[in-house]
Amino acid sequence: MVASEEQEVLGAMLHGTADATGSIHRVCRNLGFSDFIRFTIMELVDSTVTFPLEEDDLYIAALAISPESRGRGIATALLETAVEMGVEGGFRRLALDVDPGNEAAINLYIKFGFRFRGKREMKLFRRGFHQMELLL
């Protein structure tokens, strides 16, 4: 899902479900080779530490807003769309992982009603993630 204005990308959200294995590869085929490699590595790493999904979960894999576009409500609009998609699709919850140092994102998710579910760590990279969920 892409938020754009006059053909300029302002932000994007990547989402998936428990049965969406390999969907990131289909997305990446439309990107350059270096992006394909980067996203493939991210998917491999994510699969070892991210939120364990159930069949009726909609997972927000990434939410990014360009630095110039922050503070304009774009992330809010993308999350509102994700909630609508979740409800209309019959999903039980939205799930995501967020960097503990990303206070702006955490505050936005809390504002939407997400709650902390746990924390996972990637010891190899010395990096942790908060797992958050929103029951629909």
C-alpha positions in Angstrom: 0.0 0.0 0.0 1.5 3.3 -1.1 0.6 6.9 -0.1 1.5 9.3 -2.9 0.9 12.8 -4.0 1.6 14.0 -7.6 3.5 10.8 -8.3 5.8 11.3 -5.3 5.8 8.5 -2.7 5.1 9.9 0.7 4.9 6.6 2.6 4.2 2.9 2.3 2.9 0.0 4.3 3.6 -3.6 3.7 1.2 -6.1 5.2 0.6 -9.8 5.0 -1.0 -12.8 6.6 0.2 -16.1 7.9 -0.4 -17.8 4.6 1.4 -15.1 2.5 4.7 -16.9 2.3 6.8 -15.6 -0.5 4.6 -12.5 -1.2 7.5 -10.2 -0.4 9.4 -11.9 -3.3 6.6 -11.0 -5.7 6.8 -7.4 -4.5 10.6 -7.3 -4.8 10.6 -8.6 -8.3 9.4 -5.2 -9.3 12.2 -3.5 -7.5 15.9 -3.4 -8.4 18.3 -6.3 -7.7 19.8 -4.6 -4.6 16.3 -4.0 -3.1 15.4 -7.6 -3.8 18.5 -8.8 -1.9 17.8 -6.4 0.9 14.2 -7.4 1.3 15.0 -11.1 1.0 17.5 -10.8 3.9 15.0 -8.8 5.9 12.4 -11.6 5.3 14.8 -14.2 6.5 15.7 -12.3 9.6 12.1 -11.4 10.3 11.0 -15.0 10.0 13.2 -15.9 13.0 12.1 -13.1 15.4 8.9 -11.4 14.3 5.4 -11.8 15.8 4.1 -15.4 15.5 1.1 -15.2 13.3 -2.2 -17.1 13.4 -4.5 -17.7 10.5 -6.8 -14.8 11.3 -4.0 -12.2 11.8 -3.2 -9.3 9.5 0.5 -8.4 10.0 1.9 -5.0 9.3 5.4 -5.9 8.2 6.6 -2.3 7.5 5.3 1.2 7.8 7.5 3.9 6.5 7.0 7.6 5.9 9.5 9.8 4.0 11.2 12.3 6.3 9.8 15.2 4.4 6.3 13.9 4.7 6.2 13.1 8.5 3.7 15.0 10.6 1.1 15.2 7.9 -1.1 12.3 9.1 0.1 9.8 6.4 0.9 7.1 8.9 -2.5 7.6 10.6 -4.2 7.3 7.2 -2.3 4.1 6.3 -3.1 2.6 9.7 -6.8 3.5 9.4 -6.8 1.7 6.1 -5.2 -1.3 7.6 -7.8 -1.4 10.3 -10.6 -1.2 7.7 -8.9 -4.0 5.7 -8.7 -6.1 8.8 -12.3 -5.6 9.8 -13.6 -6.1 6.2 -11.4 -9.1 5.7 -12.6 -10.8 8.8 -9.3 -10.8 10.6 -9.2 -11.1 14.4 -6.2 -8.8 15.0 -3.6 -6.6 13.5 -0.1 -7.5 14.6 3.3 -5.8 14.2 6.8 -5.5 15.5 8.4 -2.2 16.3 11.9 -1.0 17.3 11.8 -0.1 21.0 13.7 3.2 20.2 11.0 4.3 17.7 9.0 6.3 20.2 7.0 8.2 17.5 5.7 4.9 16.0 5.0 3.3 19.4 3.0 6.4 20.5 1.0 6.2 17.2 0.3 2.5 17.7 -0.8 3.1 21.3 -3.1 6.0 20.1 -4.7 3.5 17.8 -5.3 1.1 20.6 -2.4 -1.4 20.0 -1.1 -3.0 23.2 2.2 -4.6 23.9 2.2 -8.4 23.6 5.9 -9.2 24.3 9.4 -8.6 23.2 11.7 -10.6 21.0 15.4 -10.2 20.5 17.8 -11.0 17.7 20.9 -11.8 19.7 23.1 -12.0 16.5 22.4 -8.4 15.7 21.8 -7.3 19.3 18.5 -5.9 18.4 15.1 -6.3 20.0 11.5 -5.6 18.9 8.3 -4.9 20.8 5.5 -7.1 19.6 2.2 -5.2 19.5 -1.4 -6.2 18.6 -4.8 -4.6 18.0 -7.8 -6.8 18.5 -10.4 -6.1 15.8 
